[in-house]
Amino acid sequence: MEKLKNRLRVLRAEKDISQEVLAKAVGVSRQTIVSIEGEDYSPSVTLALKIAAYFGKRMEEVFFLEK
């Protein structure tokens, strides 16, 4: 079964931003970012696009499927 993976921790580290800063920038709670980073929650397409845009990346550069 495929699982949605992400690079949020790496991207946040590169920009030196907290989960709280990212959450406020994309309009969600810090807990939502925690859940996405922990791969316990798959974001909506809208949220995934907002996150990717925040980092100046394509969605596929932030989120990807792994078997």
N, CA, C, O and CB atoms as a CASP TS submission, in Angstrom:
PFRMAT TS
TARGET T0000
AUTHOR 0000-0000-0000
METHOD Language model
MODEL 1
PARENT N/A
ATOM      1  N   MET     1       0.839  -1.185   0.000  1.00  0.00           N
ATOM      2  CA  MET     1       0.000   0.000   0.000  1.00  0.00           C
ATOM      3  C   MET     1       0.887   1.252   0.000  1.00  0.00           C
ATOM      4  O   MET     1       1.887   1.319   0.715  1.00  0.00           O
ATOM      5  CB  MET     1      -0.956  -0.004   1.225  1.00  0.00           C
ATOM      6  N   GLU     2       0.508   2.221  -0.800  1.00  0.00           N
ATOM      7  CA  GLU     2       1.277   3.464  -0.882  1.00  0.00           C
ATOM      8  C   GLU     2       0.946   4.388   0.284  1.00  0.00           C
ATOM      9  O   GLU     2      -0.186   4.431   0.766  1.00  0.00           O
ATOM     10  CB  GLU     2       1.004   4.177  -2.213  1.00  0.00           C
ATOM     11  N   LYS     3       1.956   5.121   0.721  1.00  0.00           N
ATOM     12  CA  LYS     3       1.776   6.050   1.834  1.00  0.00           C
ATOM     13  C   LYS     3       2.270   7.425   1.402  1.00  0.00           C
ATOM     14  O   LYS     3       3.295   7.549   0.732  1.00  0.00           O
ATOM     15  CB  LYS     3       2.534   5.559   3.113  1.00  0.00           C
ATOM     16  N   LEU     4       1.527   8.453   1.794  1.00  0.00           N
ATOM     17  CA  LEU     4       1.925   9.821   1.484  1.00  0.00           C
ATOM     18  C   LEU     4       3.037  10.244   2.434  1.00  0.00           C
ATOM     19  O   LEU     4       2.860  10.253   3.652  1.00  0.00           O
ATOM     20  CB  LEU     4       0.717  10.789   1.583  1.00  0.00           C
ATOM     21  N   LYS     5       4.169  10.589   1.869  1.00  0.00           N
ATOM     22  CA  LYS     5       5.329  11.064   2.621  1.00  0.00           C
ATOM     23  C   LYS     5       5.500  12.553   2.351  1.00  0.00           C
ATOM     24  O   LYS     5       4.884  13.097   1.434  1.00  0.00           O
ATOM     25  CB  LYS     5       6.623  10.271   2.235  1.00  0.00           C
ATOM     26  N   ASN     6       6.335  13.211   3.147  1.00  0.00           N
ATOM     27  CA  ASN     6       6.569  14.633   2.912  1.00  0.00           C
ATOM     28  C   ASN     6       7.958  15.036   3.373  1.00  0.00           C
ATOM     29  O   ASN     6       8.641  14.298   4.084  1.00  0.00           O
ATOM     30  CB  ASN     6       5.514  15.477   3.625  1.00  0.00           C
ATOM     31  N   ARG     7       8.357  16.232   2.947  1.00  0.00           N
ATOM     32  CA  ARG     7       9.670  16.785   3.294  1.00  0.00           C
ATOM     33  C   ARG     7       9.522  18.030   4.171  1.00  0.00           C
ATOM     34  O   ARG     7      10.402  18.892   4.162  1.00  0.00           O
ATOM     35  CB  ARG     7      10.466  17.126   2.017  1.00  0.00           C
ATOM     36  N   LEU     8       8.440  18.140   4.918  1.00  0.00           N
ATOM     37  CA  LEU     8       8.197  19.366   5.681  1.00  0.00           C
ATOM     38  C   LEU     8       9.297  19.674   6.693  1.00  0.00           C
ATOM     39  O   LEU     8       9.736  20.819   6.791  1.00  0.00           O
ATOM     40  CB  LEU     8       6.878  19.264   6.397  1.00  0.00           C
ATOM     41  N   ARG     9       9.742  18.685   7.435  1.00  0.00           N
ATOM     42  CA  ARG     9      10.790  18.953   8.438  1.00  0.00           C
ATOM     43  C   ARG     9      12.050  19.519   7.793  1.00  0.00           C
ATOM     44  O   ARG     9      12.643  20.477   8.289  1.00  0.00           O
ATOM     45  CB  ARG     9      11.135  17.669   9.208  1.00  0.00           C
ATOM     46  N   VAL    10      12.446  18.915   6.685  1.00  0.00           N
ATOM     47  CA  VAL    10      13.647  19.363   5.978  1.00  0.00           C
ATOM     48  C   VAL    10      13.455  20.788   5.459  1.00  0.00           C
ATOM     49  O   VAL    10      14.327  21.640   5.626  1.00  0.00           O
ATOM     50  CB  VAL    10      13.982  18.404   4.808  1.00  0.00           C
ATOM     51  N   LEU    11      12.317  21.036   4.834  1.00  0.00           N
ATOM     52  CA  LEU    11      12.057  22.369   4.283  1.00  0.00           C
ATOM     53  C   LEU    11      11.981  23.423   5.377  1.00  0.00           C
ATOM     54  O   LEU    11      12.480  24.535   5.206  1.00  0.00           O
ATOM     55  CB  LEU    11      10.762  22.366   3.479  1.00  0.00           C
ATOM     56  N   ARG    12      11.360  23.078   6.499  1.00  0.00           N
ATOM     57  CA  ARG    12      11.299  24.027   7.614  1.00  0.00           C
ATOM     58  C   ARG    12      12.696  24.315   8.150  1.00  0.00           C
ATOM     59  O   ARG    12      13.021  25.457   8.475  1.00  0.00           O
ATOM     60  CB  ARG    12      10.400  23.486   8.740  1.00  0.00           C
ATOM     61  N   ALA    13      13.517  23.276   8.242  1.00  0.00           N
ATOM     62  CA  ALA    13      14.890  23.452   8.742  1.00  0.00           C
ATOM     63  C   ALA    13      15.694  24.348   7.799  1.00  0.00           C
ATOM     64  O   ALA    13      16.464  25.198   8.246  1.00  0.00           O
ATOM     65  CB  ALA    13      15.592  22.080   8.901  1.00  0.00           C
ATOM     66  N   GLU    14      15.510  24.150   6.500  1.00  0.00           N
ATOM     67  CA  GLU    14      16.227  24.977   5.522  1.00  0.00           C
ATOM     68  C   GLU    14      15.851  26.452   5.650  1.00  0.00           C
ATOM     69  O   GLU    14      16.692  27.330   5.459  1.00  0.00           O
ATOM     70  CB  GLU    14      15.936  24.488   4.100  1.00  0.00           C
ATOM     71  N   LYS    15      14.578  26.722   5.975  1.00  0.00           N
ATOM     72  CA  LYS    15      14.123  28.113   6.142  1.00  0.00           C
ATOM     73  C   LYS    15      14.236  28.590   7.586  1.00  0.00           C
ATOM     74  O   LYS    15      14.002  29.762   7.882  1.00  0.00           O
ATOM     75  CB  LYS    15      12.681  28.251   5.675  1.00  0.00           C
ATOM     76  N   ASP    16      14.597  27.672   8.481  1.00  0.00           N
ATOM     77  CA  ASP    16      14.718  27.962   9.907  1.00  0.00           C
ATOM     78  C   ASP    16      13.422  28.547  10.473  1.00  0.00           C
ATOM     79  O   ASP    16      13.420  29.597  11.115  1.00  0.00           O
ATOM     80  CB  ASP    16      15.878  28.927  10.151  1.00  0.00           C
ATOM     81  N   ILE    17      12.317  27.833  10.213  1.00  0.00           N
ATOM     82  CA  ILE    17      11.015  28.268  10.732  1.00  0.00           C
ATOM     83  C   ILE    17      10.410  27.167  11.603  1.00  0.00           C
ATOM     84  O   ILE    17      10.705  25.984  11.435  1.00  0.00           O
ATOM     85  CB  ILE    17      10.048  28.632   9.567  1.00  0.00           C
ATOM     86  N   SER    18       9.574  27.582  12.520  1.00  0.00           N
ATOM     87  CA  SER    18       8.910  26.638  13.420  1.00  0.00           C
ATOM     88  C   SER    18       7.628  26.103  12.789  1.00  0.00           C
ATOM     89  O   SER    18       7.148  26.610  11.776  1.00  0.00           O
ATOM     90  CB  SER    18       8.598  27.309  14.771  1.00  0.00           C
ATOM     91  N   GLN    19       7.097  25.074  13.416  1.00  0.00           N
ATOM     92  CA  GLN    19       5.799  24.545  12.984  1.00  0.00           C
ATOM     93  C   GLN    19       4.731  25.627  13.132  1.00  0.00           C
ATOM     94  O   GLN    19       3.835  25.734  12.295  1.00  0.00           O
ATOM     95  CB  GLN    19       5.413  23.278  13.807  1.00  0.00           C
ATOM     96  N   GLU    20       4.821  26.418  14.179  1.00  0.00           N
ATOM     97  CA  GLU    20       3.847  27.485  14.433  1.00  0.00           C
ATOM     98  C   GLU    20       3.859  28.527  13.314  1.00  0.00           C
ATOM     99  O   GLU    20       2.802  28.963  12.857  1.00  0.00           O
ATOM    100  CB  GLU    20       4.139  28.162  15.781  1.00  0.00           C
ATOM    101  N   VAL    21       5.039  28.919  12.879  1.00  0.00           N
ATOM    102  CA  VAL    21       5.154  29.911  11.794  1.00  0.00           C
ATOM    103  C   VAL    21       4.529  29.366  10.516  1.00  0.00           C
ATOM    104  O   VAL    21       3.768  30.065   9.847  1.00  0.00           O
ATOM    105  CB  VAL    21       6.640  30.290  11.545  1.00  0.00           C
ATOM    106  N   LEU    22       4.846  28.132  10.179  1.00  0.00           N
ATOM    107  CA  LEU    22       4.271  27.514   8.980  1.00  0.00           C
ATOM    108  C   LEU    22       2.755  27.411   9.108  1.00  0.00           C
ATOM    109  O   LEU    22       2.025  27.731   8.170  1.00  0.00           O
ATOM    110  CB  LEU    22       4.881  26.116   8.742  1.00  0.00           C
ATOM    111  N   ALA    23       2.289  26.966  10.263  1.00  0.00           N
ATOM    112  CA  ALA    23       0.848  26.817  10.480  1.00  0.00           C
ATOM    113  C   ALA    23       0.113  28.143  10.265  1.00  0.00           C
ATOM    114  O   ALA    23      -0.907  28.183   9.577  1.00  0.00           O
ATOM    115  CB  ALA    23       0.576  26.289  11.898  1.00  0.00           C
ATOM    116  N   LYS    24       0.625  29.216  10.848  1.00  0.00           N
ATOM    117  CA  LYS    24      -0.015  30.523  10.686  1.00  0.00           C
ATOM    118  C   LYS    24       0.006  30.980   9.231  1.00  0.00           C
ATOM    119  O   LYS    24      -0.958  31.567   8.742  1.00  0.00           O
ATOM    120  CB  LYS    24       0.675  31.564  11.568  1.00  0.00           C
ATOM    121  N   ALA    25       1.110  30.706   8.549  1.00  0.00           N
ATOM    122  CA  ALA    25       1.251  31.136   7.153  1.00  0.00           C
ATOM    123  C   ALA    25       0.244  30.462   6.230  1.00  0.00           C
ATOM    124  O   ALA    25      -0.198  31.060   5.249  1.00  0.00           O
ATOM    125  CB  ALA    25       2.656  30.851   6.662  1.00  0.00           C
ATOM    126  N   VAL    26      -0.123  29.215   6.540  1.00  0.00           N
ATOM    127  CA  VAL    26      -1.052  28.484   5.669  1.00  0.00           C
ATOM    128  C   VAL    26      -2.448  28.351   6.271  1.00  0.00           C
ATOM    129  O   VAL    26      -3.324  27.723   5.676  1.00  0.00           O
ATOM    130  CB  VAL    26      -0.501  27.106   5.372  1.00  0.00           C
ATOM    131  N   GLY    27      -2.660  28.941   7.451  1.00  0.00           N
ATOM    132  CA  GLY    27      -4.000  29.006   8.028  1.00  0.00           C
ATOM    133  C   GLY    27      -4.510  27.759   8.713  1.00  0.00           C
ATOM    134  O   GLY    27      -5.700  27.451   8.656  1.00  0.00           O
ATOM    135  N   VAL    28      -3.597  27.031   9.370  1.00  0.00           N
ATOM    136  CA  VAL    28      -4.008  25.844  10.128  1.00  0.00           C
ATOM    137  C   VAL    28      -3.384  25.910  11.516  1.00  0.00           C
ATOM    138  O   VAL    28      -2.615  26.824  11.813  1.00  0.00           O
ATOM    139  CB  VAL    28      -3.591  24.526   9.393  1.00  0.00           C
ATOM    140  N   SER    29      -3.712  24.945  12.362  1.00  0.00           N
ATOM    141  CA  SER    29      -3.122  24.885  13.699  1.00  0.00           C
ATOM    142  C   SER    29      -1.741  24.230  13.633  1.00  0.00           C
ATOM    143  O   SER    29      -1.419  23.526  12.676  1.00  0.00           O
ATOM    144  CB  SER    29      -4.046  24.106  14.671  1.00  0.00           C
ATOM    145  N   ARG    30      -0.945  24.473  14.653  1.00  0.00           N
ATOM    146  CA  ARG    30       0.363  23.823  14.739  1.00  0.00           C
ATOM    147  C   ARG    30       0.187  22.311  14.804  1.00  0.00           C
ATOM    148  O   ARG    30       0.993  21.562  14.252  1.00  0.00           O
ATOM    149  CB  ARG    30       1.149  24.330  15.974  1.00  0.00           C
ATOM    150  N   GLN    31      -0.874  21.862  15.481  1.00  0.00           N
ATOM    151  CA  GLN    31      -1.126  20.421  15.595  1.00  0.00           C
ATOM    152  C   GLN    31      -1.352  19.784  14.225  1.00  0.00           C
ATOM    153  O   GLN    31      -0.968  18.635  14.009  1.00  0.00           O
ATOM    154  CB  GLN    31      -2.340  20.163  16.496  1.00  0.00           C
ATOM    155  N   THR    32      -1.969  20.516  13.302  1.00  0.00           N
ATOM    156  CA  THR    32      -2.157  20.000  11.941  1.00  0.00           C
ATOM    157  C   THR    32      -0.804  19.781  11.287  1.00  0.00           C
ATOM    158  O   THR    32      -0.588  18.753  10.644  1.00  0.00           O
ATOM    159  CB  THR    32      -3.019  20.970  11.090  1.00  0.00           C
ATOM    160  N   ILE    33       0.106  20.729  11.441  1.00  0.00           N
ATOM    161  CA  ILE    33       1.445  20.582  10.870  1.00  0.00           C
ATOM    162  C   ILE    33       2.170  19.404  11.518  1.00  0.00           C
ATOM    163  O   ILE    33       2.844  18.638  10.830  1.00  0.00           O
ATOM    164  CB  ILE    33       2.262  21.883  11.052  1.00  0.00           C
ATOM    165  N   VAL    34       2.036  19.254  12.839  1.00  0.00           N
ATOM    166  CA  VAL    34       2.632  18.115  13.550  1.00  0.00           C
ATOM    167  C   VAL    34       2.115  16.805  12.950  1.00  0.00           C
ATOM    168  O   VAL    34       2.897  15.889  12.692  1.00  0.00           O
ATOM    169  CB  VAL    34       2.309  18.182  15.076  1.00  0.00           C
ATOM    170  N   SER    35       0.817  16.716  12.731  1.00  0.00           N
ATOM    171  CA  SER    35       0.205  15.493  12.198  1.00  0.00           C
ATOM    172  C   SER    35       0.642  15.214  10.761  1.00  0.00           C
ATOM    173  O   SER    35       0.861  14.061  10.392  1.00  0.00           O
ATOM    174  CB  SER    35      -1.316  15.598  12.261  1.00  0.00           C
ATOM    175  N   ILE    36       0.769  16.258   9.958  1.00  0.00           N
ATOM    176  CA  ILE    36       1.234  16.072   8.579  1.00  0.00           C
ATOM    177  C   ILE    36       2.685  15.608   8.586  1.00  0.00           C
ATOM    178  O   ILE    36       3.030  14.651   7.893  1.00  0.00           O
ATOM    179  CB  ILE    36       1.088  17.385   7.762  1.00  0.00           C
ATOM    180  N   GLU    37       3.534  16.272   9.357  1.00  0.00           N
ATOM    181  CA  GLU    37       4.944  15.888   9.434  1.00  0.00           C
ATOM    182  C   GLU    37       5.107  14.458   9.929  1.00  0.00           C
ATOM    183  O   GLU    37       5.979  13.733   9.451  1.00  0.00           O
ATOM    184  CB  GLU    37       5.705  16.843  10.348  1.00  0.00           C
ATOM    185  N   GLY    38       4.288  14.050  10.871  1.00  0.00           N
ATOM    186  CA  GLY    38       4.353  12.697  11.411  1.00  0.00           C
ATOM    187  C   GLY    38       3.712  11.670  10.505  1.00  0.00           C
ATOM    188  O   GLY    38       3.699  10.477  10.810  1.00  0.00           O
ATOM    189  N   GLU    39       3.178  12.139   9.387  1.00  0.00           N
ATOM    190  CA  GLU    39       2.513  11.299   8.387  1.00  0.00           C
ATOM    191  C   GLU    39       1.325  10.547   8.970  1.00  0.00           C
ATOM    192  O   GLU    39       0.993   9.444   8.535  1.00  0.00           O
ATOM    193  CB  GLU    39       3.500  10.312   7.793  1.00  0.00           C
ATOM    194  N   ASP    40       0.688  11.173   9.972  1.00  0.00           N
ATOM    195  CA  ASP    40      -0.536  10.637  10.552  1.00  0.00           C
ATOM    196  C   ASP    40      -1.764  11.226   9.864  1.00  0.00           C
ATOM    197  O   ASP    40      -2.875  10.719  10.023  1.00  0.00           O
ATOM    198  CB  ASP    40      -0.583  10.920  12.058  1.00  0.00           C
ATOM    199  N   TYR    41      -1.560  12.293   9.103  1.00  0.00           N
ATOM    200  CA  TYR    41      -2.659  13.021   8.467  1.00  0.00           C
ATOM    201  C   TYR    41      -2.230  13.435   7.072  1.00  0.00           C
ATOM    202  O   TYR    41      -1.145  13.986   6.886  1.00  0.00           O
ATOM    203  CB  TYR    41      -3.077  14.264   9.308  1.00  0.00           C
ATOM    204  N   SER    42      -3.085  13.168   6.086  1.00  0.00           N
ATOM    205  CA  SER    42      -2.833  13.608   4.717  1.00  0.00           C
ATOM    206  C   SER    42      -3.606  14.894   4.481  1.00  0.00           C
ATOM    207  O   SER    42      -4.825  14.927   4.648  1.00  0.00           O
ATOM    208  CB  SER    42      -3.238  12.511   3.680  1.00  0.00           C
ATOM    209  N   PRO    43      -2.904  15.957   4.093  1.00  0.00           N
ATOM    210  CA  PRO    43      -3.588  17.234   3.891  1.00  0.00           C
ATOM    211  C   PRO    43      -4.481  17.207   2.652  1.00  0.00           C
ATOM    212  O   PRO    43      -4.293  16.395   1.746  1.00  0.00           O
ATOM    213  CB  PRO    43      -2.569  18.361   3.771  1.00  0.00           C
ATOM    214  N   SER    44      -5.446  18.106   2.636  1.00  0.00           N
ATOM    215  CA  SER    44      -6.263  18.269   1.435  1.00  0.00           C
ATOM    216  C   SER    44      -5.357  18.779   0.322  1.00  0.00           C
ATOM    217  O   SER    44      -4.251  19.255   0.581  1.00  0.00           O
ATOM    218  CB  SER    44      -7.470  19.250   1.683  1.00  0.00           C
ATOM    219  N   VAL    45      -5.826  18.680  -0.905  1.00  0.00           N
ATOM    220  CA  VAL    45      -5.056  19.197  -2.034  1.00  0.00           C
ATOM    221  C   VAL    45      -4.843  20.694  -1.857  1.00  0.00           C
ATOM    222  O   VAL    45      -3.756  21.201  -2.132  1.00  0.00           O
ATOM    223  CB  VAL    45      -5.772  18.902  -3.378  1.00  0.00           C
ATOM    224  N   THR    46      -5.865  21.403  -1.403  1.00  0.00           N
ATOM    225  CA  THR    46      -5.755  22.849  -1.195  1.00  0.00           C
ATOM    226  C   THR    46      -4.658  23.168  -0.189  1.00  0.00           C
ATOM    227  O   THR    46      -3.826  24.041  -0.437  1.00  0.00           O
ATOM    228  CB  THR    46      -7.095  23.429  -0.717  1.00  0.00           C
ATOM    229  N   LEU    47      -4.647  22.474   0.935  1.00  0.00           N
ATOM    230  CA  LEU    47      -3.630  22.721   1.947  1.00  0.00           C
ATOM    231  C   LEU    47      -2.251  22.326   1.440  1.00  0.00           C
ATOM    232  O   LEU    47      -1.281  23.044   1.681  1.00  0.00           O
ATOM    233  CB  LEU    47      -3.958  21.961   3.227  1.00  0.00           C
ATOM    234  N   ALA    48      -2.144  21.209   0.748  1.00  0.00           N
ATOM    235  CA  ALA    48      -0.852  20.785   0.198  1.00  0.00           C
ATOM    236  C   ALA    48      -0.316  21.830  -0.779  1.00  0.00           C
ATOM    237  O   ALA    48       0.884  22.105  -0.792  1.00  0.00           O
ATOM    238  CB  ALA    48      -0.985  19.417  -0.506  1.00  0.00           C
ATOM    239  N   LEU    49      -1.189  22.409  -1.590  1.00  0.00           N
ATOM    240  CA  LEU    49      -0.764  23.459  -2.522  1.00  0.00           C
ATOM    241  C   LEU    49      -0.316  24.710  -1.783  1.00  0.00           C
ATOM    242  O   LEU    49       0.663  25.342  -2.177  1.00  0.00           O
ATOM    243  CB  LEU    49      -1.897  23.806  -3.487  1.00  0.00           C
ATOM    244  N   LYS    50      -1.020  25.076  -0.715  1.00  0.00           N
ATOM    245  CA  LYS    50      -0.628  26.250   0.080  1.00  0.00           C
ATOM    246  C   LYS    50       0.739  26.037   0.713  1.00  0.00           C
ATOM    247  O   LYS    50       1.573  26.942   0.721  1.00  0.00           O
ATOM    248  CB  LYS    50      -1.676  26.543   1.173  1.00  0.00           C
ATOM    249  N   ILE    51       0.966  24.850   1.240  1.00  0.00           N
ATOM    250  CA  ILE    51       2.254  24.544   1.862  1.00  0.00           C
ATOM    251  C   ILE    51       3.369  24.593   0.818  1.00  0.00           C
ATOM    252  O   ILE    51       4.415  25.200   1.052  1.00  0.00           O
ATOM    253  CB  ILE    51       2.215  23.156   2.543  1.00  0.00           C
ATOM    254  N   ALA    52       3.150  23.963  -0.316  1.00  0.00           N
ATOM    255  CA  ALA    52       4.150  23.968  -1.380  1.00  0.00           C
ATOM    256  C   ALA    52       4.456  25.398  -1.830  1.00  0.00           C
ATOM    257  O   ALA    52       5.618  25.759  -2.011  1.00  0.00           O
ATOM    258  CB  ALA    52       3.669  23.126  -2.574  1.00  0.00           C
ATOM    259  N   ALA    53       3.415  26.205  -2.008  1.00  0.00           N
ATOM    260  CA  ALA    53       3.596  27.593  -2.436  1.00  0.00           C
ATOM    261  C   ALA    53       4.384  28.383  -1.402  1.00  0.00           C
ATOM    262  O   ALA    53       5.213  29.219  -1.763  1.00  0.00           O
ATOM    263  CB  ALA    53       2.240  28.259  -2.684  1.00  0.00           C
ATOM    264  N   TYR    54       4.139  28.133  -0.136  1.00  0.00           N
ATOM    265  CA  TYR    54       4.874  28.827   0.924  1.00  0.00           C
ATOM    266  C   TYR    54       6.381  28.606   0.766  1.00  0.00           C
ATOM    267  O   TYR    54       7.176  29.523   0.972  1.00  0.00           O
ATOM    268  CB  TYR    54       4.404  28.342   2.316  1.00  0.00           C
ATOM    269  N   PHE    55       6.760  27.387   0.401  1.00  0.00           N
ATOM    270  CA  PHE    55       8.170  27.058   0.241  1.00  0.00           C
ATOM    271  C   PHE    55       8.691  27.345  -1.165  1.00  0.00           C
ATOM    272  O   PHE    55       9.879  27.165  -1.433  1.00  0.00           O
ATOM    273  CB  PHE    55       8.393  25.608   0.575  1.00  0.00           C
ATOM    274  N   GLY    56       7.816  27.789  -2.063  1.00  0.00           N
ATOM    275  CA  GLY    56       8.235  28.060  -3.437  1.00  0.00           C
ATOM    276  C   GLY    56       8.553  26.794  -4.207  1.00  0.00           C
ATOM    277  O   GLY    56       9.427  26.781  -5.074  1.00  0.00           O
ATOM    278  N   LYS    57       7.833  25.725  -3.880  1.00  0.00           N
ATOM    279  CA  LYS    57       8.068  24.416  -4.494  1.00  0.00           C
ATOM    280  C   LYS    57       6.809  23.933  -5.197  1.00  0.00           C
ATOM    281  O   LYS    57       5.710  24.428  -4.945  1.00  0.00           O
ATOM    282  CB  LYS    57       8.517  23.387  -3.436  1.00  0.00           C
ATOM    283  N   ARG    58       6.987  22.954  -6.090  1.00  0.00           N
ATOM    284  CA  ARG    58       5.834  22.253  -6.646  1.00  0.00           C
ATOM    285  C   ARG    58       5.350  21.259  -5.590  1.00  0.00           C
ATOM    286  O   ARG    58       6.131  20.802  -4.755  1.00  0.00           O
ATOM    287  CB  ARG    58       6.195  21.525  -8.003  1.00  0.00           C
ATOM    288  N   MET    59       4.083  20.934  -5.631  1.00  0.00           N
ATOM    289  CA  MET    59       3.523  20.027  -4.631  1.00  0.00           C
ATOM    290  C   MET    59       4.302  18.705  -4.583  1.00  0.00           C
ATOM    291  O   MET    59       4.523  18.150  -3.507  1.00  0.00           O
ATOM    292  CB  MET    59       2.039  19.758  -4.932  1.00  0.00           C
ATOM    293  N   GLU    60       4.714  18.208  -5.751  1.00  0.00           N
ATOM    294  CA  GLU    60       5.439  16.938  -5.817  1.00  0.00           C
ATOM    295  C   GLU    60       6.829  17.011  -5.185  1.00  0.00           C
ATOM    296  O   GLU    60       7.431  15.979  -4.890  1.00  0.00           O
ATOM    297  CB  GLU    60       5.564  16.496  -7.257  1.00  0.00           C
ATOM    298  N   GLU    61       7.340  18.223  -4.976  1.00  0.00           N
ATOM    299  CA  GLU    61       8.633  18.381  -4.325  1.00  0.00           C
ATOM    300  C   GLU    61       8.495  18.343  -2.795  1.00  0.00           C
ATOM    301  O   GLU    61       9.480  18.168  -2.078  1.00  0.00           O
ATOM    302  CB  GLU    61       9.287  19.696  -4.768  1.00  0.00           C
ATOM    303  N   VAL    62       7.286  18.507  -2.320  1.00  0.00           N
ATOM    304  CA  VAL    62       7.016  18.496  -0.876  1.00  0.00           C
ATOM    305  C   VAL    62       6.366  17.190  -0.456  1.00  0.00           C
ATOM    306  O   VAL    62       6.719  16.622   0.578  1.00  0.00           O
ATOM    307  CB  VAL    62       6.118  19.677  -0.483  1.00  0.00           C
ATOM    308  N   PHE    63       5.422  16.712  -1.249  1.00  0.00           N
ATOM    309  CA  PHE    63       4.659  15.500  -0.934  1.00  0.00           C
ATOM    310  C   PHE    63       4.886  14.457  -2.031  1.00  0.00           C
ATOM    311  O   PHE    63       4.938  14.781  -3.217  1.00  0.00           O
ATOM    312  CB  PHE    63       3.137  15.822  -0.785  1.00  0.00           C
ATOM    313  N   PHE    64       5.020  13.199  -1.606  1.00  0.00           N
ATOM    314  CA  PHE    64       5.245  12.117  -2.589  1.00  0.00           C
ATOM    315  C   PHE    64       4.722  10.796  -2.026  1.00  0.00           C
ATOM    316  O   PHE    64       4.563  10.636  -0.816  1.00  0.00           O
ATOM    317  CB  PHE    64       6.769  11.991  -2.948  1.00  0.00           C
ATOM    318  N   LEU    65       4.461   9.864  -2.927  1.00  0.00           N
ATOM    319  CA  LEU    65       3.995   8.539  -2.518  1.00  0.00           C
ATOM    320  C   LEU    65       5.163   7.576  -2.396  1.00  0.00           C
ATOM    321  O   LEU    65       6.084   7.582  -3.213  1.00  0.00           O
ATOM    322  CB  LEU    65       2.964   7.995  -3.514  1.00  0.00           C
ATOM    323  N   GLU    66       5.107   6.758  -1.373  1.00  0.00           N
ATOM    324  CA  GLU    66       6.126   5.725  -1.181  1.00  0.00           C
ATOM    325  C   GLU    66       5.422   4.394  -0.980  1.00  0.00           C
ATOM    326  O   GLU    66       4.421   4.305  -0.268  1.00  0.00           O
ATOM    327  CB  GLU    66       7.057   6.055   0.034  1.00  0.00           C
ATOM    328  N   LYS    67       5.958   3.365  -1.616  1.00  0.00           N
ATOM    329  CA  LYS    67       5.358   2.021  -1.497  1.00  0.00           C
ATOM    330  C   LYS    67       5.868   1.315  -0.273  1.00  0.00           C
ATOM    331  O   LYS    67       5.477   0.178  -0.007  1.00  0.00           O
ATOM    332  CB  LYS    67       5.651   1.175  -2.738  1.00  0.00           C
TER
END
